[in-house]
Amino acid sequence: MSVVVGAYEDAASAVEALARAGGKRPAAVLPRGAVDDEARLRLRQAQVECLTTLDGGDMDAARWLAATLAQAQGWEPADPRGVPAGGSAPGDVIGWCELRIGSGDLTTDRPITRLHGAQEYIASFNLLGQGRLGDVRLLSPRLIAYVTRNHTGERGDDAMAGTPMHRGLGPHVRGDSDRIRGLGTLAAPPTFGHGGAGTSYSWADPTSGVSFTYLTNYVQPDPWHTARLDRIANLVHAAID
């Protein structure tokens, strides 16, 4: 589905203007200071994607960001006048877009990031592009499927009390076993990820498009660390539609 994007002073004006999006996916860029919990909820209920400027950004910054993204991503601008003169961002992060998990209130903001200093940006709403970055195919779906396939079967990991490894070419894979470390027992079988040294874990669920990373500053020994990872991952899985 194509995206139509515009800059607005607040959520109410964005919802009203983008109600005429005509079957396109609506996205609203708001000044960072105009986005609170009420604004997020209003946009979510209207199925409008929420993007914001950097901290301190005003309407000029919002117009610049909306026009810049429309030009770089091939989105349809709600305001066809082009990129306003004089707009810029101080570094590789030029704004924020809201990632919504399921249909509830669980959300987080992810950066809209300049790609290697070029006038191209990572602003996809789907963290699992199945080998795509925007409209560009980087990896084939078959390569991703091969890398994330369970290559070790039910072979246990001696260092982890015999828990099945379910190793892909790098990541762990959830699979169908009763036990799995870090990914969550509620995870869909294709979910894959990897952990750090007793303090962290990252996983991605291709069936929902949700990615999750958990970081702490405390090394917790097993069996407590594995139990902690499972409980936290399951809280996220339970929030996914």
VOFI-446918 format. One record per residue: residue number from 1; chain; x, y, z of N, C-alpha, C, O in turn. Coordinates in pm, whole numbers, plus 50000, padded with zeros to 5 digits. Layout:
// VOFI-446918
NUKOL  pos  unit    nc1    nc2    nc3   cac1   cac2   cac3    cc1    cc2    cc3    oc1    oc2    oc3
NUKOL  NUM     A      X      Y      Z      X      Y      Z      X      Y      Z      X      Y      Z
...
***
This chain:
// VOFI-446918
NUKOL  pos  unit    nc1    nc2    nc3   cac1   cac2   cac3    cc1    cc2    cc3    oc1    oc2    oc3
NUKOL    1     A  50085  49880  50000  50000  50000  50000  50089  50124  50000  50184  50132  50077
NUKOL    2     A  50057  50223  49914  50134  50346  49909  50104  50432  50032  50000  50417  50096
NUKOL    3     A  50197  50522  50062  50188  50607  50181  50168  50752  50139  50234  50799  50046
NUKOL    4     A  50080  50823  50207  50066  50966  50191  50107  51030  50324  50060  50989  50430
NUKOL    5     A  50196  51130  50319  50252  51188  50441  50238  51340  50438  50256  51404  50334
NUKOL    6     A  50207  51397  50554  50196  51541  50567  50237  51587  50705  50249  51506  50796
NUKOL    7     A  50260  51716  50720  50298  51776  50849  50178  51850  50907  50105  51919  50836
NUKOL    8     A  50159  51832  51038  50042  51889  51104  50080  51941  51242  50175  51893  51304
NUKOL    9     A  50004  52039  51290  50033  52099  51420  49999  52007  51535  50065  52009  51638
NUKOL   10     A  49894  51924  51518  49852  51836  51626  49781  51715  51566  49758  51707  51446
NUKOL   11     A  49747  51621  51654  49685  51496  51610  49547  51519  51550  49509  51454  51452
NUKOL   12     A  49472  51611  51608  49336  51636  51560  49335  51684  51415  49256  51635  51334
NUKOL   13     A  49422  51779  51383  49427  51830  51245  49480  51724  51150  49439  51720  51033
NUKOL   14     A  49569  51637  51197  49620  51530  51112  49511  51430  51079  49496  51389  50963
NUKOL   15     A  49434  51391  51179  49326  51294  51157  49223  51350  51060  49177  51280  50971
NUKOL   16     A  49187  51477  51078  49087  51539  50991  49136  51547  50846  49061  51517  50754
NUKOL   17     A  49262  51588  50828  49314  51605  50692  49337  51471  50623  49309  51458  50503
NUKOL   18     A  49387  51372  50696  49422  51245  50635  49305  51150  50624  49319  51039  50572
NUKOL   19     A  49189  51192  50673  49069  51109  50655  49034  51095  50507  48958  51006  50468
NUKOL   20     A  49090  51184  50426  49065  51181  50281  49182  51120  50206  49208  51156  50092
NUKOL   21     A  49252  51026  50270  49372  50967  50209  49339  50877  50091  49429  50845  50013
NUKOL   22     A  49216  50837  50076  49174  50763  49957  49235  50625  49944  49282  50588  49836
NUKOL   23     A  49235  50548  50053  49286  50412  50048  49436  50399  50065  49488  50288  50069
NUKOL   24     A  49506  50511  50074  49650  50507  50096  49679  50500  50245  49592  50531  50327
NUKOL   25     A  49799  50459  50280  49838  50449  50421  49876  50588  50471  49977  50642  50425
NUKOL   26     A  49800  50647  50563  49828  50784  50606  49937  50791  50714  49942  50709  50805
NUKOL   27     A  50024  50890  50700  50131  50913  50797  50136  51062  50828  50133  51145  50737
NUKOL   28     A  50144  51095  50956  50146  51235  51000  50277  51266  51070  50318  51193  51160
NUKOL   29     A  50342  51374  51029  50461  51424  51099  50418  51540  51187  50365  51640  51138
NUKOL   30     A  50442  51528  51316  50406  51632  51412  50532  51685  51482  50630  51612  51494
NUKOL   31     A  50530  51810  51527  50638  51856  51614  50646  51768  51738  50542  51727  51791
NUKOL   32     A  50764  51739  51784  50782  51646  51896  50701  51689  52018  50647  51604  52088
NUKOL   33     A  50693  51818  52044  50622  51867  52161  50472  51849  52154  50404  51863  52255
NUKOL   34     A  50418  51820  52034  50274  51803  52018  50229  51659  52038  50110  51630  52029
NUKOL   35     A  50323  51570  52065  50290  51428  52075  50296  51383  52221  50403  51371  52280
NUKOL   36     A  50179  51358  52277  50168  51299  52410  50084  51172  52398  50049  51130  52287
NUKOL   37     A  50051  51111  52511  49976  50985  52507  49840  51002  52439  49796  50914  52366
NUKOL   38     A  49774  51115  52464  49643  51139  52403  49655  51151  52251  49571  51098  52178
NUKOL   39     A  49759  51220  52205  49779  51236  52061  49810  51101  51996  49758  51070  51888
NUKOL   40     A  49893  51023  52060  49926  50890  52006  49800  50804  51995  49780  50736  51894
NUKOL   41     A  49717  50807  52098  49595  50726  52097  49501  50772  51986  49440  50690  51918
NUKOL   42     A  49490  50903  51968  49400  50955  51866  49446  50912  51727  49364  50872  51644
NUKOL   43     A  49576  50919  51701  49629  50877  51571  49613  50726  51553  49580  50679  51444
NUKOL   44     A  49637  50652  51660  49626  50506  51651  49483  50465  51619  49461  50377  51536
NUKOL   45     A  49387  50527  51684  49247  50492  51660  49204  50526  51518  49116  50461  51463
NUKOL   46     A  49266  50628  51459  49235  50667  51321  49323  50593  51221  49312  50615  51100
NUKOL   47     A  49410  50504  51269  49501  50426  51185  49592  50517  51102  49616  50493  50984
NUKOL   48     A  49642  50621  51169  49738  50713  51109  49875  50687  51173  49887  50688  51295
NUKOL   49     A  49976  50664  51090  50111  50644  51141  50162  50773  51205  50138  50882  51154
NUKOL   50     A  50231  50759  51318  50278  50874  51394  50429  50892  51377  50507  50807  51420
NUKOL   51     A  50469  51003  51314  50609  51041  51301  50629  51176  51366  50538  51259  51367
NUKOL   52     A  50747  51198  51421  50772  51325  51488  50909  51379  51452  50997  51306  51406
NUKOL   53     A  50925  51510  51476  51054  51574  51459  51146  51536  51575  51105  51466  51668
NUKOL   54     A  51268  51582  51569  51357  51572  51684  51307  51665  51795  51222  51751  51771
NUKOL   55     A  51361  51649  51915  51321  51734  52027  51340  51881  51990  51443  51920  51933
NUKOL   56     A  51241  51962  52021  51248  52106  51993  51205  52144  51853  51202  52262  51819
NUKOL   57     A  51170  52045  51770  51130  52075  51634  50996  52146  51628  50904  52114  51703
NUKOL   58     A  50986  52245  51538  50861  52320  51522  50792  52276  51394  50828  52174  51336
NUKOL   59     A  50691  52353  51349  50617  52315  51228  50706  52322  51104  50688  52242  51012
NUKOL   60     A  50801  52415  51100  50892  52421  50986  50974  52290  50978  50997  52236  50870
NUKOL   61     A  51017  52242  51094  51092  52116  51097  51004  51999  51056  51049  51907  50988
NUKOL   62     A  50876  52003  51097  50783  51896  51059  50758  51898  50909  50753  51792  50846
NUKOL   63     A  50741  52017  50851  50719  52026  50706  50842  51977  50631  50830  51907  50530
NUKOL   64     A  50960  52014  50679  51084  51968  50614  51096  51816  50620  51131  51753  50520
NUKOL   65     A  51067  51758  50736  51078  51613  50751  50977  51540  50663  51012  51442  50597
NUKOL   66     A  50853  51588  50660  50751  51524  50577  50788  51530  50429  50776  51430  50358
NUKOL   67     A  50832  51647  50384  50867  51661  50243  50992  51582  50207  51001  51523  50099
NUKOL   68     A  51089  51579  50298  51213  51504  50273  51186  51355  50263  51239  51288  50175
NUKOL   69     A  51103  51303  50354  51070  51160  50350  50989  51126  50227  51010  51021  50166
NUKOL   70     A  50895  51213  50189  50817  51188  50068  50907  51178  49946  50888  51091  49861
NUKOL   71     A  51003  51267  49939  51095  51268  49826  51187  51146  49826  51210  51084  49722
NUKOL   72     A  51241  51111  49945  51338  51002  49953  51275  50865  49946  51333  50772  49890
NUKOL   73     A  51154  50850  50003  51091  50719  50011  50992  50693  49897  50943  50581  49881
NUKOL   74     A  50964  50795  49818  50866  50778  49713  50723  50783  49763  50632  50732  49697
NUKOL   75     A  50703  50845  49880  50568  50859  49935  50498  50978  49870  50563  51067  49815
NUKOL   76     A  50367  50978  49876  50290  51089  49821  50283  51201  49925  50237  51177  50036
NUKOL   77     A  50327  51321  49890  50318  51432  49986  50177  51487  49994  50113  51511  49892
NUKOL   78     A  50128  51507  50114  49999  51572  50131  50007  51717  50089  49909  51775  50042
NUKOL   79     A  50126  51777  50106  50152  51913  50060  50251  51902  49944  50368  51870  49967
NUKOL   80     A  50210  51928  49820  50295  51904  49703  50396  52013  49673  50453  52015  49564
NUKOL   81     A  50420  52106  49766  50506  52221  49735  50654  52189  49741  50736  52276  49709
NUKOL   82     A  50692  52066  49780  50833  52030  49781  50899  52052  49915  50834  52091  50012
NUKOL   83     A  51032  52026  49920  51108  52036  50045  51132  52182  50078  51189  52254  49997
NUKOL   84     A  51090  52229  50197  51115  52368  50235  51264  52398  50241  51343  52314  50283
NUKOL   85     A  51302  52516  50200  51442  52556  50201  51492  52571  50344  51417  52610  50434
NUKOL   86     A  51619  52538  50363  51683  52562  50491  51666  52454  50594  51724  52464  50702
NUKOL   87     A  51589  52350  50566  51571  52243  50662  51692  52151  50668  51762  52133  50569
NUKOL   88     A  51715  52095  50785  51829  52004  50801  51815  51929  50932  51727  51959  51013
NUKOL   89     A  51902  51831  50951  51912  51760  51079  52058  51751  51115  52142  51735  51026
NUKOL   90     A  52093  51761  51244  52234  51771  51282  52313  51642  51266  52436  51647  51260
NUKOL   91     A  52248  51527  51259  52321  51401  51252  52248  51300  51166  52170  51337  51078
NUKOL   92     A  52273  51172  51191  52212  51067  51111  52067  51042  51147  51991  50991  51064
NUKOL   93     A  52024  51077  51269  51884  51062  51308  51813  51193  51277  51851  51299  51327
NUKOL   94     A  51707  51185  51193  51639  51307  51151  51498  51318  51209  51432  51420  51190
NUKOL   95     A  51451  51216  51280  51318  51220  51339  51286  51086  51401  51374  51001  51420
NUKOL   96     A  51158  51068  51434  51115  50945  51502  50984  50895  51441  50899  50974  51399
NUKOL   97     A  50969  50761  51437  50839  50704  51398  50797  50603  51504  50880  50532  51560
NUKOL   98     A  50667  50598  51528  50614  50514  51635  50597  50371  51585  50537  50348  51480
NUKOL   99     A  50649  50275  51661  50626  50134  51635  50518  50086  51731  50531  50101  51852
NUKOL  100     A  50413  50027  51676  50302  49979  51758  50305  49828  51763  50320  49762  51660
NUKOL  101     A  50292  49774  51883  50291  49629  51903  50149  49586  51930  50090  49623  52032
NUKOL  102     A  50092  49507  51839  49954  49464  51854  49860  49583  51841  49895  49685  51783
NUKOL  103     A  49740  49569  51896  49640  49675  51888  49623  49748  52020  49535  49833  52034
NUKOL  104     A  49707  49716  52118  49695  49778  52249  49776  49904  52261  49804  49971  52161
NUKOL  105     A  49814  49938  52385  49884  50063  52411  50035  50049  52411  50105  50146  52439
NUKOL  106     A  50089  49930  52380  50233  49908  52386  50298  49964  52260  50277  49911  52151
NUKOL  107     A  50377  50070  52275  50442  50133  52162  50584  50173  52201  50618  50178  52319
NUKOL  108     A  50665  50201  52101  50795  50259  52124  50831  50342  52002  50777  50319  51893
NUKOL  109     A  50919  50438  52017  50964  50519  51904  51096  50466  51852  51188  50437  51929
NUKOL  110     A  51107  50454  51720  51233  50414  51660  51283  50528  51573  51202  50603  51517
NUKOL  111     A  51415  50544  51561  51467  50658  51486  51447  50644  51336  51451  50534  51281
NUKOL  112     A  51425  50757  51270  51432  50765  51125  51577  50801  51094  51622  50911  51125
NUKOL  113     A  51648  50710  51033  51794  50718  51028  51844  50740  50886  51800  50675  50791
NUKOL  114     A  51937  50833  50873  52002  50858  50746  52086  50736  50709  52156  50681  50793
NUKOL  115     A  52078  50692  50584  52147  50572  50540  52284  50607  50483  52295  50654  50370
NUKOL  116     A  52388  50584  50563  52526  50606  50521  52550  50747  50467  52626  50767  50372
NUKOL  117     A  52483  50845  50529  52507  50983  50492  52440  51026  50363  52448  51143  50326
NUKOL  118     A  52372  50933  50294  52306  50968  50168  52167  51023  50196  52118  51018  50309
NUKOL  119     A  52105  51074  50092  51969  51124  50107  51869  51009  50095  51773  51016  50018
NUKOL  120     A  51892  50905  50170  51802  50792  50180  51787  50762  50329  51881  50781  50406
NUKOL  121     A  51669  50717  50369  51640  50704  50510  51571  50573  50540  51492  50523  50460
NUKOL  122     A  51600  50518  50658  51530  50401  50706  51410  50452  50786  51425  50501  50898
NUKOL  123     A  51293  50440  50730  51171  50485  50797  51060  50386  50773  50943  50424  50767
NUKOL  124     A  51094  50258  50761  50994  50155  50736  50914  50131  50863  50970  50136  50973
NUKOL  125     A  50782  50105  50850  50699  50073  50965  50710  49926  51002  50661  49885  51107
NUKOL  126     A  50773  49845  50917  50785  49701  50941  50930  49669  50966  51013  49681  50876
NUKOL  127     A  50964  49627  51089  51103  49599  51123  51157  49475  51055  51278  49458  51046
NUKOL  128     A  51068  49389  51008  51111  49266  50943  51072  49274  50796  50965  49226  50757
NUKOL  129     A  51158  49333  50716  51126  49354  50576  51149  49233  50489  51136  49241  50367
NUKOL  130     A  51184  49118  50550  51209  48997  50473  51307  49023  50358  51283  48986  50244
NUKOL  131     A  51419  49090  50393  51522  49113  50294  51511  49243  50219  51590  49269  50128
NUKOL  132     A  51412  49327  50254  51394  49455  50186  51428  49571  50279  51404  49565  50400
NUKOL  133     A  51482  49675  50222  51498  49803  50290  51419  49904  50209  51465  49951  50105
NUKOL  134     A  51299  49938  50257  51208  50018  50177  51165  49936  50056  51112  49826  50070
NUKOL  135     A  51187  49990  49938  51151  49920  49815  51269  49846  49753  51257  49791  49643
NUKOL  136     A  51383  49844  49821  51505  49782  49766  51521  49642  49822  51520  49622  49944
NUKOL  137     A  51537  49544  49734  51562  49406  49775  51711  49388  49800  51791  49400  49707
NUKOL  138     A  51750  49358  49926  51889  49336  49963  51923  49188  49973  52030  49146  49929
NUKOL  139     A  51832  49109  50029  51853  48964  50045  51729  48892  49994  51618  48943  50006
NUKOL  140     A  51749  48775  49938  51634  48700  49886  51559  48634  50001  51620  48599  50102
NUKOL  141     A  51427  48617  49988  51350  48546  50091  51402  48406  50117  51397  48358  50230
NUKOL  142     A  51453  48338  50013  51504  48202  50031  51632  48202  50114  51655  48110  50193
NUKOL  143     A  51716  48304  50097  51838  48313  50178  51801  48335  50325  51858  48271  50413
NUKOL  144     A  51705  48424  50351  51662  48448  50489  51604  48321  50550  51632  48289  50665
NUKOL  145     A  51522  48249  50471  51463  48125  50521  51571  48021  50553  51559  47947  50650
NUKOL  146     A  51675  48017  50471  51783  47919  50494  51863  47955  50619  51895  47868  50699
NUKOL  147     A  51896  48082  50635  51976  48126  50749  51901  48106  50880  51962  48074  50982
NUKOL  148     A  51768  48123  50878  51690  48112  51002  51624  47975  51018  51536  47959  51103
NUKOL  149     A  51665  47877  50938  51613  47742  50952  51685  47672  51068  51801  47700  51096
NUKOL  150     A  51616  47580  51135  51675  47501  51242  51768  47396  51182  51722  47298  51124
NUKOL  151     A  51901  47417  51196  52000  47327  51137  52051  47223  51237  52124  47133  51197
NUKOL  152     A  52015  47234  51363  52069  47141  51464  51962  47052  51526  51992  46976  51618
NUKOL  153     A  51838  47060  51477  51733  46974  51526  51712  46989  51676  51709  47100  51728
NUKOL  154     A  51699  46876  51745  51674  46877  51889  51802  46854  51970  51796  46824  52089
NUKOL  155     A  51914  46869  51907  52042  46853  51978  52049  46950  52095  52027  47070  52079
NUKOL  156     A  52081  46898  52212  52086  46981  52332  52216  47056  52347  52318  47017  52292
NUKOL  157     A  52211  47164  52422  52329  47243  52454  52375  47204  52594  52305  47231  52692
NUKOL  158     A  52491  47141  52603  52541  47091  52732  52562  47204  52833  52552  47182  52953
NUKOL  159     A  52591  47323  52784  52616  47436  52874  52487  47498  52926  52490  47585  53012
NUKOL  160     A  52373  47454  52872  52245  47513  52910  52146  47405  52948  52030  47407  52907
NUKOL  161     A  52192  47309  53028  52107  47204  53084  52035  47124  52977  51923  47078  53000
NUKOL  162     A  52096  47108  52862  52037  47027  52758  51925  47092  52680  51856  47025  52604
NUKOL  163     A  51905  47223  52698  51802  47293  52622  51832  47282  52473  51946  47306  52433
NUKOL  164     A  51733  47245  52389  51759  47233  52245  51819  47362  52188  51772  47472  52217
NUKOL  165     A  51924  47345  52107  51992  47461  52051  51909  47530  51943  51898  47653  51941
NUKOL  166     A  51851  47450  51854  51774  47506  51741  51854  47615  51671  51807  47728  51657
NUKOL  167     A  51973  47582  51629  52060  47681  51567  52033  47695  51418  52025  47597  51345
NUKOL  168     A  52019  47822  51375  52027  47854  51234  52172  47883  51202  52261  47839  51274
NUKOL  169     A  52196  47955  51095  52333  47996  51062  52363  48125  51136  52376  48232  51076
NUKOL  170     A  52374  48112  51268  52395  48228  51356  52289  48234  51463  52320  48211  51580
NUKOL  171     A  52164  48265  51428  52062  48283  51532  52006  48152  51584  52021  48047  51522
NUKOL  172     A  51943  48160  51700  51858  48052  51751  51720  48064  51686  51679  48173  51647
NUKOL  173     A  51650  47952  51676  51516  47948  51619  51423  47886  51722  51460  47788  51788
NUKOL  174     A  51301  47940  51737  51208  47887  51837  51171  47742  51811  51184  47659  51901
NUKOL  175     A  51126  47708  51691  51087  47571  51663  50964  47531  51744  50886  47615  51787
NUKOL  176     A  50949  47398  51764  50829  47345  51829  50856  47274  51961  50766  47211  52016
NUKOL  177     A  50977  47282  52013  51010  47213  52138  50941  47278  52257  50900  47394  52253
NUKOL  178     A  50928  47199  52363  50870  47255  52486  50959  47363  52545  50910  47461  52600
NUKOL  179     A  51090  47345  52533  51184  47440  52592  51264  47510  52484  51300  47451  52382
NUKOL  180     A  51292  47636  52508  51382  47713  52423  51431  47831  52504  51357  47886  52586
NUKOL  181     A  51553  47872  52482  51610  47977  52565  51600  48113  52497  51643  48130  52383
NUKOL  182     A  51542  48210  52568  51547  48350  52527  51436  48397  52438  51396  48513  52447
NUKOL  183     A  51383  48311  52351  51285  48353  52253  51143  48356  52307  51055  48419  52248
NUKOL  184     A  51119  48288  52419  50985  48281  52478  50910  48157  52435  50905  48125  52316
NUKOL  185     A  50854  48087  52530  50780  47965  52498  50655  47995  52417  50604  47906  52348
NUKOL  186     A  50603  48119  52423  50485  48156  52347  50518  48198  52204  50427  48225  52125
NUKOL  187     A  50645  48203  52170  50686  48254  52039  50638  48164  51927  50627  48043  51943
NUKOL  188     A  50609  48225  51812  50576  48149  51691  50700  48069  51649  50812  48117  51668
NUKOL  189     A  50683  47950  51593  50798  47864  51557  50906  47933  51473  51023  47903  51494
NUKOL  190     A  50874  48025  51377  50981  48085  51297  51059  48195  51368  51156  48246  51313
NUKOL  191     A  51019  48233  51490  51088  48340  51562  51236  48306  51579  51270  48194  51615
NUKOL  192     A  51324  48404  51554  51467  48380  51565  51534  48495  51639  51480  48605  51645
NUKOL  193     A  51652  48469  51696  51723  48573  51769  51851  48522  51830  51894  48410  51801
NUKOL  194     A  51913  48605  51914  52038  48567  51979  52056  48652  52104  52006  48764  52112
NUKOL  195     A  52129  48598  52199  52151  48666  52325  52294  48713  52343  52383  48680  52265
NUKOL  196     A  52314  48791  52451  52447  48834  52490  52496  48749  52606  52446  48639  52629
NUKOL  197     A  52594  48800  52679  52657  48724  52786  52580  48741  52917  52627  48807  53009
NUKOL  198     A  52461  48681  52923  52386  48680  53048  52313  48807  53081  52262  48821  53193
NUKOL  199     A  52306  48902  52987  52238  49029  53019  52140  49074  52914  52067  49171  52936
NUKOL  200     A  52133  49008  52800  52055  49065  52691  52005  48957  52596  52054  48844  52594
NUKOL  201     A  51903  48996  52516  51854  48908  52410  51777  48992  52309  51709  49088  52346
NUKOL  202     A  51790  48956  52182  51713  49019  52075  51647  48910  51992  51709  48808  51962
NUKOL  203     A  51520  48932  51954  51454  48837  51866  51362  48908  51770  51328  49025  51789
NUKOL  204     A  51323  48836  51665  51234  48889  51563  51133  48782  51525  51168  48665  51511
NUKOL  205     A  51008  48822  51509  50900  48729  51476  50850  48759  51334  50778  48856  51314
NUKOL  206     A  50888  48677  51234  50845  48704  51096  50694  48697  51076  50643  48756  50981
NUKOL  207     A  50622  48626  51163  50478  48612  51143  50401  48738  51181  50290  48759  51133
NUKOL  208     A  50459  48823  51267  50390  48945  51310  50463  49072  51271  50403  49180  51273
NUKOL  209     A  50591  49062  51234  50670  49181  51204  50723  49250  51326  50769  49364  51316
NUKOL  210     A  50718  49186  51443  50763  49248  51568  50906  49205  51600  50939  49086  51591
NUKOL  211     A  50990  49300  51637  51124  49273  51689  51131  49322  51833  51062  49417  51870
NUKOL  212     A  51215  49258  51913  51225  49295  52055  51368  49277  52102  51434  49178  52070
NUKOL  213     A  51416  49374  52179  51549  49365  52240  51538  49395  52387  51474  49492  52427
NUKOL  214     A  51602  49311  52468  51602  49327  52613  51746  49344  52660  51831  49259  52632
NUKOL  215     A  51775  49453  52732  51910  49483  52781  51907  49510  52930  51816  49577  52979
NUKOL  216     A  52004  49459  53002  52021  49492  53144  52167  49522  53170  52252  49501  53084
NUKOL  217     A  52196  49572  53288  52335  49597  53326  52380  49503  53438  52470  49534  53515
NUKOL  218     A  52314  49386  53445  52345  49291  53553  52348  49150  53495  52250  49106  53433
NUKOL  219     A  52459  49079  53514  52472  48942  53467  52403  48849  53567  52447  48836  53681
NUKOL  220     A  52297  48785  53523  52220  48695  53608  52253  48551  53572  52236  48513  53456
NUKOL  221     A  52301  48469  53666  52335  48330  53633  52210  48247  53608  52100  48283  53650
NUKOL  222     A  52229  48136  53540  52118  48040  53523  52101  47957  53649  52197  47937  53723
NUKOL  223     A  51979  47907  53674  51864  47904  53583  51782  48032  53581  51684  48041  53506
NUKOL  224     A  51820  48133  53662  51737  48253  53675  51738  48336  53548  51635  48394  53513
NUKOL  225     A  51851  48342  53480  51857  48424  53360  51764  48370  53252  51691  48446  53188
NUKOL  226     A  51766  48239  53230  51678  48179  53129  51531  48201  53165  51450  48231  53078
NUKOL  227     A  51497  48186  53293  51359  48209  53336  51319  48354  53317  51206  48384  53278
NUKOL  228     A  51412  48446  53345  51384  48588  53326  51360  48620  53179  51264  48690  53146
NUKOL  229     A  51445  48570  53091  51427  48594  52948  51294  48541  52898  51225  48607  52821
NUKOL  230     A  51258  48421  52942  51134  48359  52896  51013  48441  52941  50920  48464  52863
NUKOL  231     A  51014  48485  53065  50900  48561  53117  50885  48694  53045  50773  48732  53009
NUKOL  232     A  50996  48765  53024  50988  48896  52958  50947  48881  52812  50864  48957  52762
NUKOL  233     A  51005  48782  52742  50968  48760  52602  50820  48723  52591  50752  48768  52498
NUKOL  234     A  50771  48644  52682  50631  48604  52676  50535  48719  52698  50424  48719  52644
NUKOL  235     A  50575  48819  52778  50493  48938  52795  50475  49011  52661  50367  49062  52631
NUKOL  236     A  50582  49015  52582  50572  49080  52451  50489  48996  52356  50404  49049  52286
NUKOL  237     A  50513  48865  52352  50435  48778  52264  50286  48786  52296  50201  48783  52206
NUKOL  238     A  50254  48796  52424  50113  48799  52464  50044  48928  52418  49921  48933  52411
NUKOL  239     A  50123  49033  52387  50064  49160  52343  50046  49167  52192  49990  49264  52141
NUKOL  240     A  50093  49066  52120  50085  49068  51974  49953  49005  51929  49916  48898  51976
NUKOL  241     A  49883  49073  51840  49759  49018  51785  49789  48896  51699  49698  48835  51644
***
